[in-house]
Amino acid sequence: MTIAKNIMKIKNIGIVVIFFIIIMMLELGLRISFPVKYADITSSYEYSETLGYKFKSNIFNVESTDHYKEDITNSIGLVNIEENFLDFSNIVYTIGDSYTKGTGLMFDSSYPFYLSLFLNNENKLSTHFEKNYGVLNLGTPGYGLKQSKIRMDEIKNKSKIPDIVCYLGSENDYHDDLLFQSGYKHKHLVHRSPYWDKWYMKPFLIVSKTQIMSRIKILISWIRQEKILEKTKNKNHISNSQKMLADFSNLIKSNNKNNIKTILSWSDPSSNSYNWLKNYCRENKIPFADWNKIAQDYKSKFSTLNEKNAHSGGHKRSWINYMIALAFFNEIKNFEVN
């Protein structure tokens, strides 16, 4: 009987060992051949009671996968190298998601960075940087307009109030707002999260960085999102920007009340959202940064240019961000003329 028990124990131990060997081989195979690559550096974020998550302050994070990623923020968590905007004559807030932040590119290739160069160096023969417009980059990946507006209101209490607000919308903004309102975004795996910072969750945080668990997280996240967004499927015939009409109206009314000018635009020119928002702005005399018109004119002369990055970070190439900045620049200059 004792011999039989010992044999059974050895078999059980062998099964466990084989199981772990298979898991390790699977993890190694996934890591080498089919690794999950995130567009952002997850360690750059921290928990926010009002926003779910936000950028940490004073970070300089770099990471390399199939492209080089770079996150730089100042002392109040803006994607800026400038610390003090008191010397600038005018203040511009650029709000939005990853397309505003500049995901997929280096820090100095975002459209707000280019916009700052345009606005503060109008004499093209000079390299002197005039402090005419302080451009604050509030862009945060995954933010919808509701989150962006909350973030904007928080920054107003920490920096100068804006004269102009530039909003670059995206196709996922409407859904991002729904996820935010449901509480989904308050449970992301970020630093100081009350959900994940407990001592008994530490082992899970370590395991969550594996390739196997990354895929399980993606699956669970997809299932949770589908349940939350199920109720919106009856609105699929309406463009995503049109679904946000009330939010646009609230943003513009709030800004007008405080003598703040608003410029709108959209990141996906091939979507119905881009054209709907463009028409909405024209009908209501709201400035619209029509960057696609400029980009297509340029692309007609250089047809081989690609608009999207070819790596896992996705998003726009730097020349497109340049065009987006140019479109916003033109609208801001129109304010000066009028």
Steps between C-alpha positions, in 0.01 A plus 500: 500500500783738596682424176182569303454835677860598427458408134184712485682798657783467249249488215322811630829685537596392150171629359553837671858523374395410144217754520741778602748400231224520237391841634860627495554371145173659387596830666846491340353417158249785519763742625736418213258443211172681575554752780221735608626853447318786666482838329576682824730472800264380773733608782449865394151507651356527849155476652269800505175506696341744254646365175572134565862551399732780389866559418743510788686826558868555419556180305751418230411145399639320198425154369593313184296224332468514122523878536637750749252639754558814701286659773602838642284704738551814706423563868121508447488191279473669160677360193722807491862593566393850606444545871375856519258666257471834679724676243282399203260762366234244404419150619378209286371174648515201265263235636432149373631146509807320364484690169550822693760354735703374203493123555714302257757776459771677691404775744591778255283368215157560651273758340500723814882513486490607133221747577717665763783539248266652240343748742824614661730525201306680228816652350622196309850653461540519875559225754398722789210350699247772578277436802179595322300184558547246777371168363405256775469136390224339711470201266465168682452162326153355549334826604163595355372858497346469848834400653682764297269772630549389862876498445481846346309635801758351736790656309330841511554491877870423458599714201376798299144492368494445120414754237445223245406131530584261215321165504602218265231232523537131417272216394520332840424812705126433534561147626782618724257738669250219559774281650610790720146562629455129577804502732697270270794738469540532876608136516800514268826345618683821587717630784319593825177335390291415809390186316847364425734655759402264782772263622313186396478626140879534462551145364230561239672821391818302433318223314301756298820600318533156339394441140242239599333726756515795261281306259262397779474867607423606143225236476345596835521870410328435167216306668449776760496771234252309285257473792523873570471605135220255412233766550656728235467258208164648400685824425748352254337687209606831656859625472697499823553874490125556463439288810715754688292802396395581857862486617614732221224745589588492869870553429436796270242661732731464798792647307294787358381586850863546602605679177695195385508425127447141383640322194382148414640229275498121456782249461347260244425679170356186338224472760149645483588676826753727330253627241212529748708707742634715217145575381380559856777753554426678171128524576562633852796724412743303715864485383592157360861401438464328161842337496398229252456758225859616552634145530330375184628796301852417620453127440387563142854615430666217698263206462732242659466660845325288762279667759523234773796354688589145398589382853288374791458852638285595200363856475611779266842556350682817591423675168126456566539650847678787331196551275260478795705766679500716187119480477458607863761773445300642210183513708682672788643757260146566376409610853771767481369629166142517625 
